[in-house]
Amino acid sequence: LLFALTVLATLPILNSVLRPLRSLKEDMTKVADGDLDVRTEVCSLDEIGQLGEYFNDMIGQIQTHTEDRIRMEAAEANLRQNLLQSQVNYHFLYNAMSTINALARRQDYERIIAVNTALADILQSNMVLHNDDMTCRLSEELNVVRDYWTIQQISLRGDAELMIDCPDALGDCVVPRSILQPLVENAVKHGLLPGRPPLYVSVATEDTGEGTRITVEDTGPGFLMSENSDGNTTIDNIRERLKSQCGGTLTIVPREAGGTKVTIFVPRSVPQSGSNDQRRIP
């Protein structure tokens, strides 16, 4: 009887000790699962209560440091993206300005307006530094390609043709900025050479159901014949931005008929329907 009375008398004491310990254990399990918003309840001022306060202080400091690290990483990523995106081919700018000067000497005002308008559109697209403008619609990106081609047709001598195929349903797809014009520029730089056959460049888009596939093909000698090559800063730039901004990919393979085929895949959460009919270069 004495033993039973002793047990009954000690049960409330044991419960008052074990309950906060069990609660603290559950809160520690939540933290281990990644929940840094949890805080344990402090019900006493004894050693167990102090342990709960230490626990809350520790989690608060961890949460603060984690949030600071995330902000720093995000700021660093945004800065890197801005630097990558703001890269402009100054050789291309020099050629465009030289073309405008040459046209001015010939008083070819219509072509001056065409080159100047296209150049202004390209600069506006490539030199955006605001975080909210790191992406654009696919139709806008294709317009930059057309503007670039307008300048090239006037400034360069050579037989070249650009073909763009983009169903209307894919025009609103969101893609990183400045991923297509540098590829077309590379194709022109390495493929439109004296004594070579006419250069054909095609940009074709396709809905895969899981995202948008963009294929840039040319009939040139091939400016990069392996996707594992590290010698092309432009390709590395685009590949890195695709990966970091949207989880996209870029692959490069030689065409069977000669030239280069670059395939970009931009995943998206909401599939869009579109025609899969493509114009193919010879």
MIROSE-695996 format. One line per field, with one value per residue (C-alpha): residue number from 1; residue in three letters; x, y, z. Coordinates in steps of 0.2 Angstrom, whole numbers, m for minus. Layout:
pos: (NUM|...)
code: (ALA|...)
c1: (X|...)
c2: (Y|...)
c3: (Z|...)
This chain:
pos: (1|2|3|4|5|6|7|8|9|10|11|12|13|14|15|16|17|18|19|20|21|22|23|24|25|26|27|28|29|30|31|32|33|34|35|36|37|38|39|40|41|42|43|44|45|46|47|48|49|50|51|52|53|54|55|56|57|58|59|60|61|62|63|64|65|66|67|68|69|70|71|72|73|74|75|76|77|78|79|80|81|82|83|84|85|86|87|88|89|90|91|92|93|94|95|96|97|98|99|100|101|102|103|104|105|106|107|108|109|110|111|112|113|114|115|116|117|118|119|120|121|122|123|124|125|126|127|128|129|130|131|132|133|134|135|136|137|138|139|140|141|142|143|144|145|146|147|148|149|150|151|152|153|154|155|156|157|158|159|160|161|162|163|164|165|166|167|168|169|170|171|172|173|174|175|176|177|178|179|180|181|182|183|184|185|186|187|188|189|190|191|192|193|194|195|196|197|198|199|200|201|202|203|204|205|206|207|208|209|210|211|212|213|214|215|216|217|218|219|220|221|222|223|224|225|226|227|228|229|230|231|232|233|234|235|236|237|238|239|240|241|242|243|244|245|246|247|248|249|250|251|252|253|254|255|256|257|258|259|260|261|262|263|264|265|266|267|268|269|270|271|272|273|274|275|276|277|278|279|280|281|282)
code: (LEU|LEU|PHE|ALA|LEU|THR|VAL|LEU|ALA|THR|LEU|PRO|ILE|LEU|ASN|SER|VAL|LEU|ARG|PRO|LEU|ARG|SER|LEU|LYS|GLU|ASP|MET|THR|LYS|VAL|ALA|ASP|GLY|ASP|LEU|ASP|VAL|ARG|THR|GLU|VAL|CYS|SER|LEU|ASP|GLU|ILE|GLY|GLN|LEU|GLY|GLU|TYR|PHE|ASN|ASP|MET|ILE|GLY|GLN|ILE|GLN|THR|HIS|THR|GLU|ASP|ARG|ILE|ARG|MET|GLU|ALA|ALA|GLU|ALA|ASN|LEU|ARG|GLN|ASN|LEU|LEU|GLN|SER|GLN|VAL|ASN|TYR|HIS|PHE|LEU|TYR|ASN|ALA|MET|SER|THR|ILE|ASN|ALA|LEU|ALA|ARG|ARG|GLN|ASP|TYR|GLU|ARG|ILE|ILE|ALA|VAL|ASN|THR|ALA|LEU|ALA|ASP|ILE|LEU|GLN|SER|ASN|MET|VAL|LEU|HIS|ASN|ASP|ASP|MET|THR|CYS|ARG|LEU|SER|GLU|GLU|LEU|ASN|VAL|VAL|ARG|ASP|TYR|TRP|THR|ILE|GLN|GLN|ILE|SER|LEU|ARG|GLY|ASP|ALA|GLU|LEU|MET|ILE|ASP|CYS|PRO|ASP|ALA|LEU|GLY|ASP|CYS|VAL|VAL|PRO|ARG|SER|ILE|LEU|GLN|PRO|LEU|VAL|GLU|ASN|ALA|VAL|LYS|HIS|GLY|LEU|LEU|PRO|GLY|ARG|PRO|PRO|LEU|TYR|VAL|SER|VAL|ALA|THR|GLU|ASP|THR|GLY|GLU|GLY|THR|ARG|ILE|THR|VAL|GLU|ASP|THR|GLY|PRO|GLY|PHE|LEU|MET|SER|GLU|ASN|SER|ASP|GLY|ASN|THR|THR|ILE|ASP|ASN|ILE|ARG|GLU|ARG|LEU|LYS|SER|GLN|CYS|GLY|GLY|THR|LEU|THR|ILE|VAL|PRO|ARG|GLU|ALA|GLY|GLY|THR|LYS|VAL|THR|ILE|PHE|VAL|PRO|ARG|SER|VAL|PRO|GLN|SER|GLY|SER|ASN|ASP|GLN|ARG|ARG|ILE|PRO)
c1: (0|14|23|7|4|22|20|4|12|27|17|12|30|37|23|28|46|43|30|42|55|44|38|56|60|46|51|69|62|53|69|79|65|69|56|65|50|46|48|46|35|44|32|45|60|70|84|71|64|81|85|69|75|92|84|73|88|98|85|82|100|101|86|93|110|101|90|105|114|100|99|117|116|101|110|126|116|106|123|130|115|116|134|131|116|124|138|138|148|158|164|146|143|158|153|135|141|154|139|129|144|146|127|128|142|131|116|106|94|82|95|102|85|83|100|98|81|87|102|92|80|95|103|87|85|103|107|92|99|83|79|61|67|79|66|55|42|49|42|52|68|64|62|79|86|76|84|101|98|93|109|119|111|115|133|140|143|137|123|113|95|87|71|61|47|37|19|8|4|23|26|20|32|44|63|79|84|98|99|96|104|121|119|114|128|140|133|136|153|159|148|147|165|172|172|160|142|127|123|107|101|85|77|63|52|42|31|36|22|35|43|48|62|71|83|96|104|116|125|142|158|153|158|158|157|155|144|158|169|174|182|166|162|145|139|145|136|120|121|124|110|98|102|102|86|74|83|85|98|109|116|127|130|136|123|123|123|136|135|130|114|111|96|89|76|66|55|38|25|10|11|6|m1|7|11|26|28|46|55|71|87|94)
c2: (0|12|8|11|27|32|29|38|53|53|52|70|75|63|69|87|82|71|81|96|83|74|91|96|80|82|100|94|81|95|105|89|88|106|116|131|140|129|135|124|129|135|131|133|142|126|118|110|127|134|120|125|143|138|128|142|154|141|138|157|160|146|153|170|164|153|167|178|165|162|181|182|167|175|192|183|173|189|198|184|183|202|201|186|194|211|204|212|207|223|217|216|234|240|232|239|257|255|250|265|277|268|270|288|292|285|294|278|284|270|257|269|269|250|246|259|253|235|239|249|234|222|234|236|217|213|227|224|223|223|206|206|206|192|182|187|179|168|179|194|183|179|197|200|187|195|212|205|197|214|221|207|207|225|225|208|202|184|173|169|165|164|153|155|143|147|142|156|145|145|163|167|154|162|159|167|183|183|164|164|179|174|157|164|176|162|153|168|172|154|150|166|166|170|156|145|139|150|149|143|146|140|142|130|128|113|109|93|92|95|111|120|113|126|120|132|124|130|124|131|122|120|132|119|101|94|99|95|108|122|134|144|157|161|143|142|158|152|135|142|154|141|129|142|152|138|121|121|112|116|102|103|90|91|90|74|86|97|112|112|109|117|111|121|114|126|116|124|119|122|113|122|115|120|113|102|105|112|120|111|118|108)
c3: (0|4|m12|m22|m13|m17|m35|m36|m27|m39|m56|m57|m54|m67|m79|m76|m80|m95|m104|m108|m113|m125|m132|m134|m143|m155|m159|m162|m174|m184|m185|m191|m205|m210|m200|m193|m188|m174|m156|m140|m126|m110|m95|m81|m75|m69|m79|m92|m95|m98|m110|m119|m120|m126|m139|m145|m146|m155|m169|m170|m174|m186|m195|m196|m203|m215|m222|m223|m233|m245|m248|m251|m263|m272|m273|m280|m293|m298|m300|m310|m321|m324|m329|m341|m349|m351|m361|m379|m394|m396|m413|m419|m412|m421|m438|m436|m432|m447|m458|m453|m457|m474|m478|m472|m485|m498|m491|m490|m477|m478|m474|m460|m452|m454|m446|m432|m427|m427|m417|m404|m402|m399|m387|m377|m376|m371|m359|m347|m329|m319|m311|m316|m335|m335|m346|m360|m372|m386|m399|m392|m393|m411|m415|m409|m421|m435|m430|m430|m447|m454|m449|m456|m472|m475|m467|m473|m491|m494|m499|m483|m478|m461|m458|m443|m438|m422|m420|m413|m398|m393|m395|m377|m369|m357|m360|m354|m363|m376|m380|m398|m406|m400|m408|m425|m424|m421|m436|m447|m440|m444|m459|m470|m477|m494|m506|m496|m502|m497|m478|m472|m454|m447|m430|m427|m411|m405|m391|m382|m369|m355|m362|m378|m389|m399|m413|m422|m437|m450|m465|m461|m456|m438|m425|m411|m414|m397|m382|m370|m378|m367|m379|m383|m370|m379|m378|m360|m355|m363|m356|m338|m339|m345|m331|m317|m323|m328|m327|m346|m356|m372|m383|m399|m412|m430|m444|m455|m470|m463|m451|m433|m424|m407|m397|m382|m370|m359|m347|m341|m329|m341|m357|m373|m389|m405|m422|m424|m443|m446|m461|m463|m471|m485)
